[in-house]
Amino acid sequence: MRSIVSDYLADAIHDVDVNRAGALAGYIPELANADAERLAAVFATVDGTVYGAGNVDTPFTIQSISKPFVYALALADRGFHAVLAKVGVEPSGEAFNEISLEPGTGRPRNPMINAGAITTHALAGSPGVRAAARTQRVIDGLSAFAGRRLSVDEAVCTSEMAHAHRNLAIAHMLRSHDILTEDPREVVDGYIRQCAVLVTTRDLAMMAATLANHGLNPRSGERVVEESVIRHVLSVMATCGMYDAAGDWATQVGIPAKSGVAGGLIGALPGQVGIATFSPRLDEHGNSVRGLQLFEQFSADMGLHVMSVPPAARSVVRSHHVVGDGTNAIRVLQLQGGIRFAGAEKIVREVEVAAPTEHTVALDLTLVSSIDNVAQRMLRELTRRLDEGGHRMILVDPESLFPSPLPADAGAVDVVASLTGASAP
């Protein structure tokens, strides 16, 4: 049977194919010669399934889409506070190549504009690393996000470096404030090579899926960066990734995203999917015109806006019932879905309001897919208090969602794989 998702993507790119608005990135000669009719869209799920339509394997340069990934590498290599001392996290409200730094400090406002990205490139790798080794660290890191070895388009690299006057001016300003401590030209050369890495739309979707999968590449299984790094990266993408169009994007599309002047565009929806599109014509902000149109359609059709969250707190308790009778009665809370703070709060509140009179209380996790750390702590506190109140506690945990053995702060709890056969004494 044909894939429903692939057919949907094929229909979507057919719908936007007639749009001829925008223009190629004419200020870079190699990009000005690109085929403006190329068009592709790819979804990559967090379990590694990939769906695509159009020119999904056509290579093009990653350009500014490299920025969030290299920011992730810098955070992993140097730590959040060391990077924050050099690059802020506030939206600039200005174009990507604006020559603007924070008054007084000279710090770029965020890592998505060129000033911040040049600084971030300089922070990849260990302190004191040579320029060539730092650039190799970046290319290796981008390759790990993609799950395959990537290379540099030398023609684009040469073309961009020959017209890098603005980036060189930015780098010299950064050096004058000691934000950069290396030779500005060497840093810009490495940054240009970073932007000239060749990718396909399929690669970009997998890179975005690695962000959506908390830093773990869904295909290779490699942990590229830690989950705490991804939280910072997605936050900055959500507020700064689309430059001076970030506000419109946040309200209309609502997916943490990043664009590139070669026509690529990525979005990462945490825990769900990585999305990539490719269409070289750009709007006045430097974002792909047809890519924007596709993302707006995806968000509207599929409810992908990051603020469109399911009502987990109202549905996490599937049933609240008693099995058995008399001294053998067990109060059972059958839970379901993914449980986070709001869901755990609902469970705790339901137990507090119901105030079970039965001696034995069971939390049945058979239908639960995941429990985050906050929810686990809340449920352990619930079992501890019920234990202290004289109740016998049973945790039905067939998938071992809780650690074994349970921490002491959970009280006395019997952990079983099934409620069948479990009974009150």
C-alpha positions in Angstrom: 0.0 0.0 0.0 1.3 3.5 -0.9 2.3 5.7 2.1 -0.4 8.1 3.1 2.2 10.5 4.4 4.3 10.5 1.2 1.1 11.1 -0.8 0.2 14.0 1.4 3.6 15.5 0.9 3.4 15.0 -2.9 0.0 16.8 -2.9 1.4 19.6 -0.7 4.4 20.4 -3.0 2.0 20.2 -6.0 -0.1 22.9 -4.4 2.8 25.3 -3.9 4.6 24.5 -7.1 2.8 27.3 -9.0 4.2 30.0 -6.6 6.9 31.9 -8.4 7.4 34.7 -5.8 10.8 35.5 -4.4 14.3 35.5 -5.9 17.5 33.6 -5.6 20.3 34.7 -3.3 22.0 36.9 -5.9 24.7 38.3 -3.6 26.5 34.9 -3.7 27.3 34.1 -7.3 27.2 30.3 -7.0 23.7 30.4 -5.3 22.5 32.9 -7.9 23.0 30.1 -10.5 20.8 27.6 -8.6 17.8 25.9 -10.3 14.9 27.9 -8.9 12.4 25.2 -9.7 13.7 22.6 -7.3 11.2 21.7 -4.6 11.1 19.0 -1.9 9.6 18.2 1.4 10.6 15.5 3.9 9.2 14.3 7.3 11.5 12.2 9.6 10.0 10.7 12.7 11.8 10.2 16.0 11.8 6.4 15.4 13.7 6.9 12.1 11.0 6.6 9.5 11.4 9.0 6.6 8.7 10.2 4.1 9.5 12.5 1.2 8.3 14.0 -2.1 10.0 16.0 -4.8 13.8 16.6 -5.2 14.6 15.0 -1.8 18.1 13.9 -2.8 19.2 17.0 -4.6 22.4 18.4 -2.9 22.6 22.0 -1.9 24.6 23.9 0.8 23.3 24.1 4.3 24.1 27.8 4.8 22.5 29.3 8.0 20.7 26.0 8.8 24.0 25.0 10.2 23.7 27.6 13.0 21.6 25.8 15.5 23.6 22.6 15.1 26.9 24.3 15.6 25.4 26.2 18.6 24.6 22.8 20.0 28.2 21.6 19.5 29.5 24.7 21.2 27.2 24.2 24.2 28.3 20.6 24.4 32.0 21.5 24.1 32.2 24.6 26.3 29.1 24.6 28.5 26.1 26.9 28.6 27.7 29.7 30.8 30.8 29.9 28.7 28.8 30.2 25.5 26.4 32.7 27.0 29.3 34.9 28.1 30.1 35.3 24.4 26.6 35.0 22.7 23.2 36.1 24.0 19.9 34.4 23.5 17.6 37.4 22.9 15.8 38.1 19.5 17.5 40.9 17.6 14.6 42.0 15.5 17.1 42.7 12.7 18.2 41.0 9.5 20.5 38.0 9.7 23.5 39.9 8.4 23.1 43.2 10.4 26.3 44.5 11.9 24.9 44.9 15.4 26.3 44.0 18.9 25.1 44.6 22.4 26.1 48.1 23.6 29.0 47.9 26.0 29.7 44.2 25.9 30.0 43.8 22.1 28.2 40.4 22.5 26.0 39.2 19.6 22.4 39.1 20.6 21.8 35.5 19.6 23.5 32.6 17.8 21.2 32.7 14.8 22.3 36.0 13.3 25.7 36.0 11.5 27.5 37.8 14.4 26.4 35.2 16.8 27.1 32.3 14.4 30.6 33.4 13.7 31.2 33.6 17.5 29.6 30.2 18.0 31.8 28.7 15.3 34.8 29.9 17.2 33.5 28.2 20.4 33.2 24.7 18.8 35.8 22.3 20.0 38.0 22.5 23.0 39.6 25.8 24.1 42.8 26.6 22.1 42.0 24.2 19.3 43.6 25.2 15.9 41.3 26.6 13.2 41.5 23.6 10.9 40.7 21.2 13.8 37.8 23.4 14.9 36.3 23.4 11.4 36.7 19.6 11.2 34.9 19.3 14.6 32.0 21.3 13.1 31.9 19.2 9.9 32.1 16.0 12.0 29.3 17.2 14.2 27.0 18.2 11.3 27.6 14.7 9.9 26.6 13.1 13.2 23.4 15.0 13.2 22.7 13.8 9.6 23.8 10.3 10.3 26.2 10.2 7.3 29.5 11.8 6.2 29.0 15.3 4.8 31.4 17.2 2.6 32.0 20.9 1.7 31.1 22.4 -1.7 34.4 24.0 -2.5 33.0 26.1 -5.4 30.4 27.7 -3.1 32.9 28.1 -0.3 35.3 30.0 -2.7 32.5 32.1 -4.0 31.2 33.1 -0.6 34.7 33.8 0.8 35.3 36.2 -2.1 32.3 38.2 -1.1 32.6 37.8 2.7 33.3 41.5 3.3 30.4 42.0 5.6 31.1 38.9 7.7 34.8 39.9 7.9 33.7 43.4 9.2 31.5 41.7 11.8 34.4 39.4 12.8 36.8 42.4 13.2 34.2 44.2 15.4 33.9 41.0 17.5 37.7 40.9 17.8 37.8 44.5 18.9 35.5 43.6 21.9 37.5 40.4 22.7 34.5 38.3 21.9 36.7 36.7 19.3 40.3 36.0 20.5 41.5 34.4 17.2 42.4 35.8 13.8 39.0 37.1 12.5 39.8 35.9 8.9 40.5 32.4 10.1 37.2 32.3 12.0 35.3 33.6 9.0 37.0 31.1 6.7 35.9 28.3 9.0 32.4 29.7 9.3 32.1 30.0 5.5 33.2 26.3 5.2 30.5 25.4 7.7 27.9 27.1 5.6 29.1 25.4 2.4 28.5 21.9 3.7 26.4 19.9 1.2 23.2 18.4 2.4 20.0 17.0 0.9 16.4 17.7 2.1 16.5 14.1 3.4 19.6 14.9 5.4 18.1 18.1 6.9 15.0 16.2 8.0 17.1 13.7 9.8 19.1 16.4 11.4 15.9 18.1 12.5 14.6 14.7 13.8 17.8 14.4 15.9 16.8 17.7 17.5 13.2 16.5 18.0 14.6 13.2 19.4 16.5 15.0 22.3 19.9 14.8 20.6 19.8 11.1 19.6 20.0 10.4 15.9 17.0 8.2 15.1 18.8 6.2 12.4 22.3 5.8 13.6 21.4 5.6 17.3 24.3 8.0 18.1 23.8 10.5 20.9 25.2 13.6 19.2 24.6 16.0 22.2 22.9 15.8 25.6 19.2 16.5 26.0 19.9 19.6 28.1 21.7 21.1 25.1 18.7 20.4 22.8 16.4 22.3 25.1 18.6 25.5 24.8 18.9 25.1 21.0 15.1 24.6 20.4 14.3 27.6 22.6 16.6 29.9 20.6 15.3 28.4 17.3 11.7 29.2 18.4 12.5 32.8 19.3 15.3 33.7 16.8 15.5 31.1 14.1 13.5 33.1 11.5 15.3 36.4 12.1 13.1 39.5 11.9 10.1 37.3 10.8 10.3 35.2 14.0 7.1 36.7 15.5 5.0 36.0 12.5 6.4 32.5 12.3 5.8 31.8 15.9 2.1 32.7 15.7 1.3 31.3 12.2 3.5 28.1 12.2 4.7 27.6 15.8 7.5 25.1 15.1 11.1 25.8 16.2 12.8 26.4 12.8 15.8 27.6 10.9 16.2 28.8 7.3 19.1 29.0 4.9 19.7 31.2 1.9 20.2 28.2 -0.4 16.5 27.5 0.1 16.5 25.0 2.8 14.2 25.2 5.8 13.9 22.9 8.9 11.5 22.5 11.8 11.9 20.3 14.8 8.8 19.4 16.8 10.0 17.9 20.1 9.2 14.2 20.6 7.4 14.0 17.2 9.1 14.8 13.9 11.8 16.6 12.0 10.6 18.5 8.9 12.7 19.9 6.0 11.8 21.6 2.8 13.8 22.9 -0.1 13.0 25.7 -2.6 15.6 28.3 -3.5 13.5 31.4 -4.1 13.7 33.7 -1.0 11.5 36.4 0.5 12.9 39.8 1.8 13.9 38.2 5.1 16.0 35.5 3.3 13.5 32.7 3.9 12.3 30.2 1.3 9.0 31.4 -0.1 7.5 28.1 -0.9 9.1 26.5 2.2 7.2 29.0 4.3 4.0 28.1 2.5 4.6 24.4 3.0 5.3 24.8 6.7 2.1 26.9 7.2 0.1 24.2 5.5 1.7 21.4 7.5 1.1 23.2 10.8 -2.6 23.9 9.9 -3.4 20.5 8.4 -1.7 18.4 11.1 -2.0 20.5 14.2 1.8 20.8 14.6 1.9 24.2 16.3 4.0 23.7 19.5 1.2 25.4 21.5 -1.4 22.9 20.2 -0.8 20.4 23.0 -3.2 17.5 23.8 -5.3 17.7 26.9 -3.2 15.1 28.8 -4.2 16.4 32.2 -7.9 15.5 31.6 -7.4 12.1 30.1 -4.4 10.5 31.9 -6.7 8.7 34.3 -8.5 6.2 32.1 -10.5 4.7 34.9 -10.8 4.8 38.7 -12.5 1.7 40.0 -12.5 -1.1 42.6 -11.8 -4.8 42.0 -12.8 -7.4 44.5 -14.8 -6.8 47.7 -14.5 -6.7 51.4 -11.0 -7.1 52.7 -9.8 -8.1 49.2 -11.0 -4.9 47.6 -8.3 -3.0 45.6 -8.8 0.6 44.5 -7.3 0.8 41.0 -6.3 3.9 39.1 -5.7 2.8 35.5 -3.5 5.4 33.8 -2.7 6.0 30.2 -0.6 7.9 27.7 2.5 10.0 28.4 2.6 11.5 31.9 4.2 14.8 32.6 3.6 17.4 35.3 0.0 18.2 34.4 -1.0 14.6 34.1 0.7 13.7 37.4 -1.0 16.6 39.1 -4.4 15.2 37.9 -3.6 11.8 39.3 -2.5 13.2 42.7 -5.6 15.5 42.9 -7.9 12.6 42.0 -6.5 10.5 44.8 -6.7 13.4 47.3 -10.3 14.1 46.4 -11.4 10.5 46.3 -9.6 9.6 49.6 -9.6 5.8 49.0 -11.1 3.8 51.9 -9.8 0.5 50.6 -6.7 -0.8 52.3 -4.9 -1.6 49.0 -4.4 1.0 46.3 -2.9 0.2 42.8 -1.5 2.5 40.2 -1.8 0.6 36.9 0.7 1.8 34.3 -0.1 -0.9 31.7 -1.4 1.7 29.2 1.2 4.4 30.0 3.8 5.1 27.3 6.2 7.3 29.3 6.6 9.1 32.6 9.0 12.1 32.8 11.2 12.7 35.9 8.9 15.3 37.4 5.9 13.0 37.1 7.9 10.1 38.6 8.8 12.2 41.6 5.2 13.3 42.1 3.9 9.7 41.9 6.6 8.5 44.3 5.5 11.2 46.8 1.9 10.0 46.3 2.8 6.4 47.1 4.9 7.4 50.1 2.0 9.4 51.6 -0.5 6.6 51.0 1.9 4.2 52.6 2.3 6.4 55.6 -1.5 6.7 55.8 -1.7 2.9 56.3 -2.5 1.8 52.7 -0.8 -1.0 50.9 0.6 0.2 47.6 0.8 -1.8 44.3 2.5 -0.4 41.2 1.6 -2.3 38.1 4.6 -1.6 35.8 5.0 -4.2 33.1 7.4 -2.0 30.9 9.6 -1.0 33.9 8.9 2.7 33.4 10.0 3.3 37.0 13.6 2.4 38.1 14.1 -0.9 39.8 14.4 -1.0 42.7 12.3 2.0 43.5 14.0 4.8 45.4 13.4 4.8 49.2 11.3 8.0 48.9 8.5 5.9 47.3 7.7 4.2 50.6 6.8 0.5 50.7 5.5 -0.4 47.2 4.9 -3.8 45.6 5.9 -3.7 42.0 4.2 -6.3 39.7 3.9 -6.9 36.0 0.1 -7.5 36.1 -2.7 -6.9 38.6 -4.0 -10.5 37.9 -3.3 -12.5 41.0 -2.5 -9.4 43.1 -4.8 -9.2 46.1 -5.1 -7.5 49.4 -3.9 -9.5 52.4 
